[in-house]
């Protein structure tokens, strides 16, 4: 069955990834991605936007080098949640992380 809890975001990495190593030999990286949402364009052509931040984790060691502060990324994965101090905490578990290369034709 295809997963219905899919997320795909494109944005800039907020900081270098935090790497965690476990006794099993597995490693994971956690990081945040900022996505700007343009919600209005003024009569003067100025675009107003607000940034949204998404927390992400990945277990794919092959992409750890991509996760650097300011790097434009495309993250695909699914949302997961935990309770921390009785408050919900949601994050994206990345199944794919790629460098974003903008189309020069788009502005």
Residue pairs with C-beta under 8 A, 6 or more apart in sequence:
3 78
5 78
5 79
6 76
6 77
6 78
7 54
7 75
7 76
7 77
7 78
7 79
7 92
8 74
8 75
8 76
9 33
9 35
9 54
9 74
9 75
9 92
10 35
10 72
10 73
10 74
10 75
10 100
11 33
11 34
11 35
11 36
11 54
11 72
11 73
11 75
12 33
12 34
12 70
12 71
12 72
12 73
13 31
13 32
13 33
13 34
13 67
13 68
13 69
13 70
13 71
13 72
13 73
14 31
14 32
14 33
14 34
14 53
14 69
15 31
15 32
15 69
16 31
16 67
16 68
16 69
17 29
17 30
17 31
17 64
17 67
17 68
18 29
18 30
18 31
19 27
19 28
19 29
19 64
20 27
20 28
20 29
20 30
21 27
22 28
26 59
27 59
27 61
27 64
28 57
28 58
28 59
29 57
29 58
29 63
29 64
29 67
30 55
30 56
30 57
30 91
31 55
31 56
31 67
32 53
32 54
32 55
32 56
33 53
33 54
33 56
33 73
33 75
34 51
34 52
34 53
35 51
35 52
35 53
35 54
36 49
36 50
36 51
36 52
37 49
37 50
37 51
37 52
38 47
38 48
38 49
39 48
39 49
39 50
40 47
40 48
41 47
41 48
42 48
54 75
54 91
54 92
55 89
55 90
55 91
55 92
56 75
56 77
56 91
56 92
56 93
56 94
56 97
57 91
57 92
57 93
57 94
58 64
58 67
58 77
58 93
58 94
58 97
60 94
60 96
60 97
63 94
63 97
63 98
66 73
66 97
66 98
66 99
67 73
67 97
71 99
72 99
72 100
72 101
72 102
73 97
73 98
73 99
73 100
74 96
74 97
74 98
74 99
74 100
75 92
75 94
75 96
75 97
76 94
76 95
76 96
76 97
77 92
77 93
77 94
77 95
77 96
78 92
78 93
78 95
79 90
79 91
79 92
79 93
80 90
80 91
80 92
80 93
81 88
81 89
81 90
81 91
82 88
82 89
83 89
